[in-house]
Amino acid sequence: MLAITYIVAGCVVSGYCFLSSYIPTTKLGIPVYPGATEVPPVETIGAVGETIMFYQCTADAGAVLSFYIQKMPESSWTYVGGFGTDVLLFEKGNTATAVSATQVGDTTNFIITYRSKESTPMMLLEIPKSLPTTDVQGADISDIPRYPGSIRASYFRHPNVKALITYLSDASLAAIENFYRNEMPDNRWEYDGTSWGSGSDGSVTYQIVHIWFKKGEMSATIIGTVAENKDWPTEINVFVTGPST
């Protein structure tokens, strides 16, 4: 939570102050960052009962997140927590919304998802609370190793995102970090840092590890998430942006 507080306290509003007074909204009254362009996904598998909207803009990711911190309450959305520095969570009535922003070069990709609050309160997609036995449809990324024994729980492909895949595992976050730091260089991915933290969706607290890699014009983020005091699987989100191969 400190990281998200820093975004607001640091007033990353330089990309926001000049915005037009007209702010478009989605059908549920979620504001859309002015000047952003919606790009429909190519394929989404495993996100049952959710709506996912993908946008791009030229503002930096911090400005986008600062905009949502300020503007969501004006549409009666209550901020309830977040994950790391790049995911914000809001609620209104029986609906929960997540806003996630990632910057790639001069472009910020951000995803807005919303669903019923009865859904499992984890990262971006609706994930089972127990470890499944079979993969959902989709495909693994050829040059990113899959954590041994993990199950593919969701698959999201987009013209500007090579893939956003969620795997479930019974492994610890430390084991996941160790695996990817050791295995990714074998596929010419350069390690670009690790960040440990925690987050909350208002009812459950999570421990989180972000592991970053880069290869040419591509970037890969591995996000491991585990709920505290819950017998739920560990979530491994693999998010890759850059030219498709």
CORQUIPE-V660038 format. One record per residue. RES is the residue in three letters. NEAR is the number of other C-alpha atoms within 10 Angstrom. D_CENTER is the distance of its C-alpha to the mean C-alpha in whole Angstrom. Layout:
res->RES near->NEAR d_center->D_CENTER
res->RES near->NEAR d_center->D_CENTER
//
This chain:
res->MET near->14 d_center->16
res->LEU near->11 d_center->18
res->ALA near->16 d_center->15
res->ILE near->22 d_center->14
res->THR near->12 d_center->18
res->TYR near->12 d_center->19
res->ILE near->18 d_center->17
res->VAL near->17 d_center->19
res->ALA near->10 d_center->22
res->GLY near->11 d_center->22
res->CYS near->13 d_center->22
res->VAL near->19 d_center->20
res->VAL near->18 d_center->21
res->SER near->13 d_center->23
res->GLY near->16 d_center->21
res->TYR near->18 d_center->22
res->CYS near->10 d_center->25
res->PHE near->8 d_center->27
res->LEU near->12 d_center->25
res->SER near->9 d_center->27
res->SER near->7 d_center->28
res->TYR near->7 d_center->27
res->ILE near->13 d_center->23
res->PRO near->14 d_center->22
res->THR near->13 d_center->21
res->THR near->10 d_center->19
res->LYS near->7 d_center->22
res->LEU near->10 d_center->20
res->GLY near->13 d_center->21
res->ILE near->21 d_center->17
res->PRO near->18 d_center->18
res->VAL near->20 d_center->17
res->TYR near->23 d_center->17
res->PRO near->18 d_center->21
res->GLY near->15 d_center->21
res->ALA near->18 d_center->18
res->THR near->14 d_center->18
res->GLU near->15 d_center->17
res->VAL near->14 d_center->16
res->PRO near->13 d_center->17
res->PRO near->15 d_center->15
res->VAL near->11 d_center->17
res->GLU near->12 d_center->17
res->THR near->18 d_center->14
res->ILE near->15 d_center->16
res->GLY near->21 d_center->15
res->ALA near->18 d_center->13
res->VAL near->13 d_center->17
res->GLY near->11 d_center->17
res->GLU near->17 d_center->14
res->THR near->12 d_center->14
res->ILE near->18 d_center->11
res->MET near->16 d_center->12
res->PHE near->20 d_center->11
res->TYR near->19 d_center->13
res->GLN near->20 d_center->14
res->CYS near->19 d_center->17
res->THR near->17 d_center->19
res->ALA near->20 d_center->18
res->ASP near->22 d_center->16
res->ALA near->24 d_center->13
res->GLY near->24 d_center->14
res->ALA near->22 d_center->17
res->VAL near->28 d_center->14
res->LEU near->26 d_center->12
res->SER near->23 d_center->16
res->PHE near->21 d_center->17
res->TYR near->21 d_center->15
res->ILE near->21 d_center->16
res->GLN near->12 d_center->20
res->LYS near->17 d_center->20
res->MET near->19 d_center->18
res->PRO near->15 d_center->21
res->GLU near->13 d_center->23
res->SER near->13 d_center->22
res->SER near->14 d_center->23
res->TRP near->21 d_center->19
res->THR near->17 d_center->19
res->TYR near->21 d_center->16
res->VAL near->15 d_center->16
res->GLY near->21 d_center->14
res->GLY near->25 d_center->10
res->PHE near->26 d_center->8
res->GLY near->22 d_center->10
res->THR near->21 d_center->10
res->ASP near->19 d_center->7
res->VAL near->21 d_center->6
res->LEU near->26 d_center->9
res->LEU near->28 d_center->11
res->PHE near->23 d_center->14
res->GLU near->23 d_center->17
res->LYS near->17 d_center->20
res->GLY near->10 d_center->23
res->ASN near->9 d_center->21
res->THR near->15 d_center->18
res->ALA near->23 d_center->14
res->THR near->24 d_center->12
res->ALA near->24 d_center->8
res->VAL near->21 d_center->8
res->SER near->22 d_center->5
res->ALA near->23 d_center->7
res->THR near->22 d_center->8
res->GLN near->18 d_center->12
res->VAL near->16 d_center->14
res->GLY near->10 d_center->18
res->ASP near->10 d_center->19
res->THR near->14 d_center->16
res->THR near->20 d_center->13
res->ASN near->25 d_center->10
res->PHE near->23 d_center->9
res->ILE near->17 d_center->7
res->ILE near->22 d_center->9
res->THR near->18 d_center->10
res->TYR near->22 d_center->13
res->ARG near->23 d_center->15
res->SER near->17 d_center->18
res->LYS near->14 d_center->18
res->GLU near->9 d_center->19
res->SER near->16 d_center->16
res->THR near->13 d_center->15
res->PRO near->22 d_center->13
res->MET near->21 d_center->10
res->MET near->22 d_center->6
res->LEU near->22 d_center->6
res->LEU near->27 d_center->9
res->GLU near->19 d_center->12
res->ILE near->24 d_center->13
res->PRO near->17 d_center->17
res->LYS near->15 d_center->18
res->SER near->13 d_center->21
res->LEU near->18 d_center->21
res->PRO near->17 d_center->21
res->THR near->10 d_center->24
res->THR near->10 d_center->23
res->ASP near->16 d_center->20
res->VAL near->15 d_center->19
res->GLN near->13 d_center->20
res->GLY near->18 d_center->18
res->ALA near->13 d_center->19
res->ASP near->15 d_center->18
res->ILE near->15 d_center->18
res->SER near->9 d_center->21
res->ASP near->12 d_center->21
res->ILE near->19 d_center->18
res->PRO near->14 d_center->20
res->ARG near->18 d_center->18
res->TYR near->17 d_center->19
res->PRO near->10 d_center->22
res->GLY near->11 d_center->23
res->SER near->22 d_center->19
res->ILE near->21 d_center->19
res->ARG near->25 d_center->16
res->ALA near->27 d_center->15
res->SER near->23 d_center->13
res->TYR near->24 d_center->13
res->PHE near->22 d_center->11
res->ARG near->19 d_center->14
res->HIS near->16 d_center->14
res->PRO near->15 d_center->17
res->ASN near->18 d_center->15
res->VAL near->19 d_center->12
res->LYS near->20 d_center->14
res->ALA near->24 d_center->12
res->LEU near->21 d_center->9
res->ILE near->25 d_center->10
res->THR near->25 d_center->10
res->TYR near->25 d_center->14
res->LEU near->27 d_center->15
res->SER near->22 d_center->18
res->ASP near->16 d_center->21
res->ALA near->18 d_center->20
res->SER near->14 d_center->20
res->LEU near->21 d_center->17
res->ALA near->10 d_center->20
res->ALA near->10 d_center->21
res->ILE near->21 d_center->18
res->GLU near->17 d_center->18
res->ASN near->11 d_center->21
res->PHE near->15 d_center->21
res->TYR near->20 d_center->18
res->ARG near->19 d_center->20
res->ASN near->11 d_center->23
res->GLU near->15 d_center->23
res->MET near->18 d_center->20
res->PRO near->15 d_center->23
res->ASP near->12 d_center->26
res->ASN near->12 d_center->24
res->ARG near->14 d_center->24
res->TRP near->21 d_center->21
res->GLU near->17 d_center->21
res->TYR near->17 d_center->20
res->ASP near->14 d_center->18
res->GLY near->11 d_center->17
res->THR near->15 d_center->16
res->SER near->11 d_center->15
res->TRP near->13 d_center->15
res->GLY near->16 d_center->15
res->SER near->19 d_center->14
res->GLY near->24 d_center->13
res->SER near->21 d_center->14
res->ASP near->21 d_center->13
res->GLY near->14 d_center->17
res->SER near->8 d_center->19
res->VAL near->14 d_center->17
res->THR near->19 d_center->16
res->TYR near->20 d_center->14
res->GLN near->18 d_center->15
res->ILE near->21 d_center->12
res->VAL near->22 d_center->13
res->HIS near->19 d_center->11
res->ILE near->21 d_center->13
res->TRP near->20 d_center->14
res->PHE near->21 d_center->16
res->LYS near->19 d_center->18
res->LYS near->15 d_center->20
res->GLY near->10 d_center->22
res->GLU near->10 d_center->20
res->MET near->16 d_center->17
res->SER near->19 d_center->14
res->ALA near->24 d_center->12
res->THR near->20 d_center->10
res->ILE near->23 d_center->10
res->ILE near->24 d_center->8
res->GLY near->27 d_center->11
res->THR near->25 d_center->11
res->VAL near->24 d_center->15
res->ALA near->20 d_center->16
res->GLU near->13 d_center->19
res->ASN near->9 d_center->22
res->LYS near->11 d_center->21
res->ASP near->11 d_center->22
res->TRP near->17 d_center->19
res->PRO near->22 d_center->17
res->THR near->24 d_center->15
res->GLU near->29 d_center->12
res->ILE near->29 d_center->11
res->ASN near->23 d_center->8
res->VAL near->21 d_center->9
res->PHE near->19 d_center->8
res->VAL near->23 d_center->11
res->THR near->22 d_center->13
res->GLY near->19 d_center->16
res->PRO near->13 d_center->19
res->SER near->11 d_center->20
res->THR near->7 d_center->22
//
